[in-house]
Amino acid sequence: MNAPTINRLNIALLALALLALIAGLAVSLTGQADLAGKVWTAGVLPVLAALVVEILRSLAKGEVGLDIVAALSMSAALLFGEELAAAVVALMYSGGTFLESFAEGRARREMSDLLSRVPRTATRHRNGALDEVPLDDIAPGDLLLIRQGDVAPVDGTVQSDSALLDQSALTGESMPLRMHRDQDVMSGSTNAGEAFDLHVTRAASDSTYAGIVRLVEAAQASKAPMARLADRYSLVFLAVTVALATAAWWFTGDPIRAVAVLVVATPCPLILAVPVALVAGLSRAAHFGVLIKGAKPLEALARIKVLILDKTGTLTDGRPQIVSIQTQGDMSKDDILHVAASLDQVSKHPIAQAIVVAARANGGPLPIPESVVETPGEGVSGTIGGRKVVVGGAAFVAKETGVALVDSAVIAAGSVVVSLGVDGKIMGHIVMADALRSGTADLLAGLRRLGLNRILLATGDRRAVAEAVTAGLGLDAVRADLTPDQKVLLVLSERKNGPVMMVGDGVNDAPALAAADIGVAMGARGAAASAEAADVVLLVDHLDRLLPGIEVAQRARRIALESVAVGIGLSILGMIAAAFGYLTPVQGALLQEVIDVAVILNALRALRIMPKQTGQLTADSHTPLPRTAS
C-alpha cells in the first residue's frame, strides 16, 4: 500500500467510512438489512473511488502494489452482497493509510525536528543598534546577538567572554557545552545560557545547519532497496492471493470464500513494515549525530564488512597538540610557552594560534610584542620586554639566532618542532604532533564486535608517519603515500572481502567516498566535497559515532525483516483458513486489521533503539594544523 501524507481527503474518507459502518450497524439492529447494506455501500464507494485513482497513478509510474488487492476485495464484497465486509475493509484501508502516515511522521520526528528549528531571522549589531534581519542578509564579518533560547543561525565564533550551548539536536550530546571567546560555534546550536555575541564566519547558505537541512531533505525523499524489493515481492503476493481466492471459489463453488481470502490479504505488512522501520532507523541515527542520507544508505550500512579509514582528521584530530616542551636554556617550560605565545599573537598562522590558545589556557596575560617581522611559513621575530625573540621552525630560529641545530630537536615521525630563541640563544623547543584520537583502540574493537572483519588505514601521508600513528591498533593493513585515485582503487579492490565503508574528511577523500558502498564524512563542517560525496555525515568530528550509527542501521533492518516475516506469515495462515471456510469476510477483515496494527507497532520499535556504545572519541586538544615540518 502506498503511503500518502495525512491530508484533509484522507481524514474525510476515514471519517466517512467510520460513520457509514456505525450507521449501518445501527440500522441493521432495527431489522432493515437492505437499508443497512445501502448505508455501508455509500461509505465504501468514495474510499474505493479514491483507491482506484491512487492505483491508476501508481500504474502510470510503473508501480504495482497491493492496493489492487484492497480494490478487489471491496469490489468482490459489494458484488456478492457482503456489504458489511466491504465497509470493514474500507475502514481498514482508510485507517491503515492514516496509521501508516502517522507512523512515518512519528518515525521522522528527529529529522523533522532538525528542519523545524531552522531560524528565519537574526539580530544584528549595526551602528550601535540592533536590527532584526533575514538570514540571507547576514554576511561574514557581521556581529549577531544570540539571546537565551535562540538558535545560532550561522557558523561563527564567540565574541563574548563565554557562551553555554546546547548541541543535543545536532550531536545527541545531552549536556550543554561551555564555549569561550574566539571558539567556534556550530549553526543550529541553542543558546542555553546568557545572551552572547557571535562573529559571523560563514553566510547562512554555507553554514553547517544549511548543509544538514539539505541532507535531511534528501534523506526524507529516498527509498531503500529493501522497499523496492518489497514492491517486487508484492507482485508475487498478489499472484498468490488471486490464485488462492480463485482456487477456493473453484473447488467449493462458494464465492464468499474467495472474498474472505481477498479481505485477509488487504493490505499487506510487506509494504507497511519496511518504510516505517527504515525511516524510524534514520530518525534514531540522527538522534545520535549520525545523519544518513536515506533508507538505501541505512540498509547498506547494516551490511558493512570492510572499513577503510583516512588518517588526518579522521583517525587523528587533524590539528597538532603540544606533546612536550624541551628546555635548552635557563627558562622553564611555562616561560617558553608564555614567551612564544606572546610573539605568536601577531601571526594568523594556525600553529601560532594553537600555541596562543595553549598559553591562554595555562593562565596569565600575554604582553604585546613590538617591532614584529613575520616570515611567511617560517616564523616570527620581534621584541618583548626589551628582549629580541624569535619563534618558528627549528631551521628558521637557528638561522635568526646564529646557533647551529642540535640533535635533541630531532623527534618522531609525524611531529613538528617550534623553536624559541631569545637574545641570540635557543631557549627551547615546543614539540607538537597530530595525535591519535583517544579511545581509538576501543572503537575499533567495538566495530569488530558489530561484524566488521577487516579494517584498513588509507592515507596520503608518509608510511613512517602512518605506522607510527597506528602502532598497536591491530589494523589489518596500512596503505600510505596514496593519491586520491589510488584510494579509489583500494576501495574497489577491497570489495572482494564484502561491502566497503570509507571514512574521510578532506577534498582528496571525496572520490573514494563516492566509490565505496558507504561513504562517511567526518563532521558537518568538513570539506564540502567530501560531505556531498558521502552517504553518511557524522555531525560532529567524533569517529566513535560510527558505533551507534551502524548498530541502529543493523537493528532497524532486522526489525523490518522480522515485521515482514511475521506479518506475511500470519496473512498467509489467515488466507488458508479463509479458503477452507474457517473465516468469514468480516472476520478476515478484522484479523488483517489486527495484523497490520501489530506490524506497524513492531516497526516503530526502531524508534526505541538504544545503542550499547554512544561515548565520545576525541583528541586531547583542539590546536590547528602546523606551519612547519621536521
DAFENBEL-V59769 format. One record per pair of residues at least 24 apart in sequence whose C-alpha atoms are under 7 Angstrom apart, sorted by the first residue. I is the first residue (numbers start at 1). J is the second residue. D is the distance in Angstrom with one decimal. If there is no record, write none. Layout:
BEGIN
i:j:d
I:J:D
I:J:D
END
This chain:
BEGIN
i:j:d
1:65:6.1
1:66:5.6
1:67:5.1
1:267:6.4
1:268:6.9
1:271:5.8
1:272:6.9
3:97:6.3
3:100:6.4
3:101:6.0
4:101:6.6
5:101:5.5
6:98:6.3
6:101:5.9
10:94:6.8
10:98:6.9
13:47:6.1
13:94:6.4
14:91:6.3
14:94:5.1
14:95:6.0
16:43:5.9
17:43:5.0
17:44:6.5
17:87:6.8
17:90:6.2
17:91:5.1
18:91:6.0
21:87:6.0
37:83:5.5
40:83:5.9
40:84:6.4
40:87:5.5
41:83:6.1
43:87:6.8
44:86:6.6
44:87:5.6
44:90:5.6
47:90:6.2
65:231:6.3
65:234:5.9
65:235:6.8
66:234:6.2
66:238:6.5
66:267:6.4
66:268:6.6
67:267:6.9
69:238:6.8
69:262:6.5
69:266:6.0
70:266:5.2
70:267:6.2
73:259:6.0
73:262:5.0
73:263:5.3
76:259:6.0
77:259:6.0
84:586:6.9
85:585:5.5
85:586:4.5
85:589:6.8
88:586:6.9
88:589:6.3
89:263:6.9
89:589:5.9
92:593:6.2
93:267:7.0
100:272:6.8
103:276:6.5
104:276:5.4
104:279:6.8
107:276:6.7
107:279:5.8
107:280:4.1
107:283:6.1
107:607:6.6
108:279:6.3
108:280:6.3
108:283:5.3
109:283:6.4
110:283:5.0
110:284:6.9
110:286:6.4
110:287:6.1
111:216:6.4
111:283:5.7
111:286:6.5
114:169:6.8
115:213:6.1
119:151:6.6
119:153:5.7
122:153:6.8
135:204:6.2
136:204:6.6
138:203:6.3
139:200:6.9
139:202:6.9
139:203:5.3
140:200:4.8
140:201:4.7
140:202:5.2
140:203:5.9
141:199:6.2
141:200:5.3
141:201:6.3
142:199:6.0
142:200:5.4
143:197:6.6
143:198:5.6
143:199:4.7
143:200:6.2
144:197:5.6
144:198:5.0
144:199:6.5
145:195:6.9
145:196:5.9
145:197:4.7
145:198:6.3
146:191:7.0
146:195:5.5
146:196:5.4
146:197:6.1
146:198:6.9
147:191:6.8
147:194:6.9
147:195:4.2
147:196:6.7
148:191:5.2
148:192:6.0
148:193:5.7
148:194:5.5
148:195:5.2
149:190:6.0
149:191:5.1
149:192:6.0
150:190:5.7
150:191:5.6
151:188:5.6
151:189:5.6
151:190:4.4
151:191:6.3
152:187:4.9
152:188:5.3
152:189:5.5
152:190:6.2
153:187:5.3
153:188:6.3
153:204:6.8
154:187:4.6
154:200:6.8
154:202:6.5
154:203:6.5
154:204:5.1
154:207:5.5
155:185:5.8
155:186:5.2
155:187:4.8
155:200:6.2
155:201:5.9
155:202:5.5
155:207:5.4
155:208:6.6
156:184:5.9
156:185:5.3
156:198:6.0
156:199:5.2
156:200:4.3
156:201:4.7
156:202:6.8
157:182:5.1
157:183:5.3
157:184:4.5
157:185:5.4
157:198:5.6
157:199:5.2
157:200:6.8
158:182:5.0
158:183:5.7
158:184:6.7
158:185:6.8
158:197:6.2
158:198:5.0
158:199:6.4
159:197:5.1
159:198:5.5
159:199:6.1
160:196:5.6
160:197:5.6
163:193:6.5
163:196:6.2
164:191:6.1
164:192:5.4
164:193:4.9
165:189:6.1
165:190:5.6
165:191:4.8
165:192:5.3
166:190:5.0
166:191:6.3
166:192:5.8
170:289:5.7
170:539:6.5
171:288:5.8
171:289:4.0
171:539:6.0
171:540:6.3
172:287:5.4
172:288:4.5
172:289:5.5
208:524:5.8
208:525:5.6
215:293:5.9
216:293:6.7
218:293:6.1
218:294:6.9
219:292:6.8
219:293:4.2
219:294:3.8
220:294:6.4
222:294:5.1
222:295:6.0
223:294:6.9
223:295:5.6
223:296:6.1
224:295:4.6
224:296:3.8
224:299:6.8
225:296:5.8
227:274:5.9
227:275:6.4
230:270:6.1
230:271:6.2
241:265:6.8
245:579:6.9
248:579:5.1
257:578:6.1
257:579:5.5
257:581:6.2
258:579:6.8
259:585:6.2
260:578:5.6
260:583:6.8
260:584:5.8
260:585:4.0
260:588:5.9
261:575:4.8
261:578:5.4
261:579:6.0
263:585:6.2
263:588:5.9
263:589:5.4
264:571:6.5
264:574:6.2
264:575:5.8
264:588:4.8
264:589:5.6
264:591:7.0
264:592:5.3
265:571:6.1
265:575:6.8
266:592:6.8
269:564:5.9
269:567:5.2
269:568:6.4
269:596:5.9
269:599:6.3
270:564:5.0
270:568:6.7
272:600:6.7
273:560:5.8
273:563:5.9
273:564:6.3
273:599:6.2
273:600:5.8
273:603:5.7
274:560:5.1
276:603:6.0
276:604:6.7
277:556:5.8
277:559:6.6
277:560:5.3
277:603:4.5
277:604:6.0
277:606:5.9
278:556:5.9
278:557:6.6
280:604:6.5
280:606:5.5
280:607:5.3
281:552:6.1
281:553:6.2
281:556:5.2
281:606:5.6
281:607:6.6
284:607:5.7
285:549:5.5
285:552:6.2
288:548:7.0
289:538:6.0
289:539:5.2
289:540:6.9
290:536:7.0
290:537:6.1
290:538:4.8
290:539:6.1
290:545:6.6
290:549:5.9
291:536:5.7
291:537:5.2
291:538:6.2
291:539:6.9
292:535:6.3
292:536:4.5
292:537:6.5
293:535:5.5
293:536:6.0
297:518:6.6
297:535:6.1
298:553:5.5
299:553:6.5
299:557:6.4
300:518:6.9
301:518:6.5
301:550:6.1
301:553:6.2
302:550:6.0
302:553:4.9
302:554:4.3
303:499:6.7
304:452:6.6
304:499:5.0
304:500:6.0
304:501:6.5
305:451:6.4
305:452:4.3
305:453:5.7
305:454:6.7
305:498:5.4
305:499:5.5
305:500:6.4
306:452:5.8
306:453:6.3
306:454:4.9
306:455:5.9
306:497:6.9
306:498:6.2
306:499:6.1
306:500:4.7
306:501:6.1
307:454:6.3
307:455:4.7
307:456:6.3
307:500:5.9
307:501:4.9
307:502:6.0
308:455:5.9
308:456:4.8
308:457:5.7
308:458:6.5
308:501:6.2
308:502:4.8
308:503:6.3
309:456:6.1
309:457:4.8
309:458:5.8
309:502:6.0
309:503:5.0
309:504:6.5
310:457:6.0
310:458:5.2
310:459:5.5
310:503:6.1
310:504:5.1
311:457:6.8
311:458:6.9
311:459:5.6
313:505:6.4
314:504:6.0
314:505:6.6
314:522:6.7
314:543:6.7
315:436:6.1
315:437:6.3
316:434:6.3
316:435:5.6
316:436:4.3
316:437:5.2
317:434:6.5
317:435:6.5
317:436:6.7
317:437:6.1
317:619:5.5
318:434:5.9
318:625:6.8
319:434:5.6
319:622:6.3
319:623:5.1
319:624:4.2
319:625:4.6
320:432:5.6
320:433:4.6
320:434:4.0
320:435:6.6
320:623:5.6
320:624:6.0
320:625:5.8
320:626:6.6
321:432:5.3
321:433:5.6
321:434:6.3
321:621:5.9
321:622:7.0
321:623:5.5
322:430:6.9
322:431:5.9
322:432:4.4
322:433:6.7
323:431:5.6
323:432:5.2
323:433:6.4
324:430:6.2
324:431:5.2
325:429:5.8
325:430:4.5
325:431:5.9
326:428:5.3
326:429:5.0
326:430:6.3
327:427:6.2
327:428:4.3
327:429:6.6
328:426:6.7
328:427:4.9
328:428:4.7
329:427:4.6
329:428:6.7
331:427:6.5
336:428:6.8
340:391:6.1
340:420:6.4
342:366:5.2
342:367:5.8
342:368:6.6
342:369:6.7
343:369:5.7
343:382:6.9
350:624:5.1
350:625:5.7
350:626:6.5
351:624:5.7
351:625:5.8
351:626:4.8
351:627:6.0
354:623:4.5
354:624:5.8
377:627:5.8
377:628:6.9
378:628:6.8
387:422:6.8
387:423:6.1
388:422:5.7
388:423:5.1
389:421:5.7
389:422:4.6
389:423:6.5
390:420:5.8
390:421:4.9
390:422:6.5
391:418:6.9
391:419:5.8
391:420:4.8
391:421:6.4
392:418:5.2
392:419:5.5
392:420:7.0
393:417:6.3
393:418:5.1
393:419:5.9
393:628:5.8
394:418:6.2
394:419:5.1
397:421:6.2
401:425:6.2
413:464:6.2
413:465:5.1
413:468:6.9
414:465:4.9
415:630:6.9
416:628:6.5
416:629:5.3
416:630:5.5
417:630:6.4
435:619:6.8
436:469:6.3
436:619:6.7
437:617:6.5
437:618:5.2
437:619:4.3
438:617:6.2
438:618:6.0
438:619:5.7
439:617:6.1
441:473:5.6
443:544:6.1
447:547:6.5
458:487:6.8
484:508:5.5
484:509:6.5
484:511:6.7
487:512:5.8
488:512:4.5
488:515:6.3
491:515:6.9
491:516:6.0
505:530:6.1
506:530:6.0
542:616:6.5
542:617:5.3
542:618:6.0
543:617:6.3
544:616:6.4
544:617:5.5
545:614:6.8
547:613:6.4
547:614:7.0
548:611:5.2
548:613:6.3
548:614:5.9
551:611:6.2
552:609:6.5
552:611:6.7
556:606:5.3
559:603:6.1
559:606:6.9
560:603:6.1
563:599:5.5
563:602:6.5
563:603:6.4
567:595:6.3
567:599:6.2
END
